């Protein structure tokens, strides 16, 4: 992510997931941004990855 529009798109898609109560995006120059999501229910990696893809083709970094 490189701009406020990116942050908004990612935040909107993630907040639409069931149980998501908060999304915090740390926008870092150079593309190594991170997102923290608080939920009241478990989310799968696939749910998060699909939301990121829908937001603009972003990818979930998996360990």
ZIPENOR-V505430 format. One record per pair of residues at least 12 apart in sequence whose ideal C-beta (glycine too) atoms are under 10 Angstrom apart, sorted by sequence separation. I is the first residue (numbers start at 1). J is the second residue. D is the distance in whole Angstrom. If there is no record, write none. Layout:
BEGIN
I | J | D
I | J | D
END
This chain:
BEGIN
11 | 23 | 5
23 | 35 | 7
24 | 36 | 5
25 | 37 | 10
48 | 60 | 6
10 | 23 | 8
11 | 24 | 9
23 | 36 | 7
24 | 37 | 8
35 | 48 | 9
47 | 60 | 10
49 | 62 | 8
11 | 25 | 6
22 | 36 | 8
23 | 37 | 6
24 | 38 | 8
37 | 51 | 9
46 | 60 | 9
48 | 62 | 10
10 | 25 | 6
22 | 37 | 7
23 | 38 | 8
45 | 60 | 6
7 | 23 | 9
21 | 37 | 9
22 | 38 | 4
23 | 39 | 10
8 | 25 | 9
10 | 27 | 10
20 | 37 | 6
21 | 38 | 5
22 | 39 | 8
35 | 52 | 8
45 | 62 | 6
7 | 25 | 5
19 | 37 | 10
20 | 38 | 7
21 | 39 | 6
6 | 25 | 8
7 | 26 | 9
19 | 38 | 9
20 | 39 | 5
21 | 40 | 6
7 | 27 | 6
17 | 37 | 8
19 | 39 | 4
20 | 40 | 8
21 | 41 | 10
4 | 25 | 10
6 | 27 | 8
14 | 35 | 7
18 | 39 | 8
19 | 40 | 5
20 | 41 | 9
15 | 37 | 9
17 | 39 | 8
18 | 40 | 9
19 | 41 | 3
4 | 27 | 8
10 | 33 | 9
14 | 37 | 6
18 | 41 | 6
19 | 42 | 8
20 | 43 | 7
35 | 58 | 9
1 | 25 | 7
3 | 27 | 8
11 | 35 | 8
17 | 41 | 9
18 | 42 | 10
19 | 43 | 7
1 | 26 | 10
2 | 27 | 8
6 | 31 | 10
10 | 35 | 6
14 | 39 | 10
18 | 43 | 8
33 | 58 | 9
35 | 60 | 9
1 | 27 | 6
2 | 28 | 10
7 | 33 | 8
11 | 37 | 10
17 | 43 | 6
35 | 61 | 10
1 | 28 | 8
2 | 29 | 8
6 | 33 | 8
17 | 44 | 10
20 | 47 | 10
34 | 61 | 8
2 | 30 | 9
7 | 35 | 9
19 | 47 | 10
20 | 48 | 10
23 | 51 | 10
2 | 31 | 7
14 | 43 | 9
18 | 47 | 8
32 | 61 | 9
1 | 31 | 7
17 | 47 | 6
1 | 32 | 10
2 | 33 | 8
17 | 48 | 7
20 | 51 | 9
1 | 33 | 4
1 | 34 | 9
14 | 47 | 9
17 | 50 | 9
1 | 35 | 9
14 | 48 | 7
17 | 51 | 6
13 | 48 | 9
16 | 51 | 7
15 | 51 | 9
13 | 50 | 9
14 | 51 | 5
13 | 51 | 4
14 | 52 | 8
16 | 54 | 9
12 | 51 | 9
13 | 52 | 7
16 | 55 | 10
13 | 53 | 9
14 | 54 | 10
10 | 51 | 8
13 | 54 | 5
14 | 55 | 8
10 | 52 | 7
12 | 54 | 9
13 | 55 | 4
9 | 52 | 9
12 | 55 | 7
13 | 56 | 9
10 | 54 | 10
11 | 55 | 8
9 | 54 | 9
10 | 55 | 5
13 | 58 | 9
9 | 55 | 4
10 | 56 | 7
8 | 55 | 9
9 | 56 | 5
7 | 55 | 10
10 | 58 | 6
6 | 55 | 8
9 | 58 | 8
6 | 56 | 7
1 | 52 | 10
5 | 56 | 9
6 | 58 | 8
1 | 55 | 9
1 | 56 | 8
1 | 58 | 7
END
